[in-house]
Amino acid sequence: MHRVLHAFADPFAFRQALPDIWSGFLINVHMMVIAEALVLVLALLMAIVRGLPGRGAKPFRGLAILYTDFFRGTPLTIVAFACILGLPGLGYSVVKNASSEALGVVALTIVYTAYVTEVYRAGIESVHGSQRMAARSLGLSYMQAMRYVVLPQAIRRVIPPLLNDFIGLQKDTAIIGAIGVTEAAAQGTNFANSYFNFTGYLVGAVFFVYLTIPLARYTDHIIRERERRERAAMV
Amino acid sequence: MSAQPFVSLKGVTKRFGDLEVLRRVDLEVKEHNVVCLIGASGSGKSTLLRCINLLERVEEGEIVVDGQLVTNGKVDVNALRRKIGIVFQAYNLFPHMTVLQNVSLGPRKVRGLDRQQTRATAMELLVRIGLEDKADEYPDRLSGGQQQRVAIARALAMNPKVLLLDEITSALDPQLVSEVLNLVRSLTEVGMTMIIATHEMSFAREVSDKVCFLDAGVICEQGPPDQIFSNPTEPRTREFLKRIIEAGRL
């Protein structure tokens, strides 16, 4: 037991590893914030395309379905390797000089957009058809009904599952560390290589947990609030 | 009053799969007239209303609204629906918007009026329906009757030329029915053209210029309310009214 504690939770090593792990963790946070912002927008567009009515939109619907099916099923590690190691080799100036961190964000965005598209779609489908009908019968167009009536209700409903996916995304930024970005997990490995001690990983873990707990509690709070309101509405 | 009917249906047939919900329906509604559709649930009243504003597509027949043929697939649906207000049985207010926002959405986004203008007109409408003090409440804080009055105001805010009312009191507690019917009555007094699907027989008798009895997707009998309610010629109309009277609803 003593040996385990010494290897993974040594107080002295903890303090020693803190600065480097922290600077690595800032990279995790950075990647996460940018990827989340991109995912929120792209997945919404993808969900709207997936729901477009009519025969003319069929090819677009098909592409959106193909995209979500493919990237929801592909491990992030594979997409990350492909982006970070593969994209610069294409020779396009946009990606040739891109940092591994930026390419990691691309990988995270590609994979998580597929997940979050499905979350949005579930939200859109949960809004009762009579709402769209009421909007359309006022003379609003399909997109106006979507924008002013369906989406505001849909998005409110999917905030808890969205936050849940974002907790997953936060943690998955560490996978990018395995492919050449010195974020928190990679810094932990560096520390272990220099000092033969793995406490650096614990430091990283603590940072991640500190970041996810407020999100998790906030999610709980939103769910509770909604239940309270729905009970009140039923009275 | 113009001689041309404002809304006319000729041989309208609507199917859901194999089921014919409307069969060769003919109906004319003159401007400023009130036409009530009566009949059992499932007789096609709601579907008939939904065909008029193209929420449902008809398989056969023609519908003309305000001199415009709307069933040829070429009509601008959104422009047509501006002229035709509809109020639903389940109110269908937008739960994420306040009462005022519910009433203003159409004028702002469809008619393109500015915020102040729509706010003023919406408030006028809320005064008219007696709910000006609820302007900033969300629909879930309102009673069913109040919600339905807001739904009527939302339809009126578009300045429709005809109003379709789809069993608008059927979901209400009995004590809330009259406040909604009173509002509809006030609309008849200002000459609003209306087509009303309803189970409120006394009300239909009181406000209609014409009553249509629907049975299994067919307009079985139509005529002035006194004739339909006191002197129906069709056996099915008689049978229906007999059951209504037995149930104490007329």
Interface residues (C-beta under 8 A of the other chain):
Chain A: S130 Q131 M133 A134 A135 R136 S137 L138 G139 L140 S141 Q144 Y148 V149 P152 Q153 R156 R229 A232 A233
Chain B: N53 L55 N78 A79 R81 R82 I84 G85 I86 F88 A90 N92 L93 F94 P95 H96 L105 G106 K109 V110 D140 R154 A155 M158
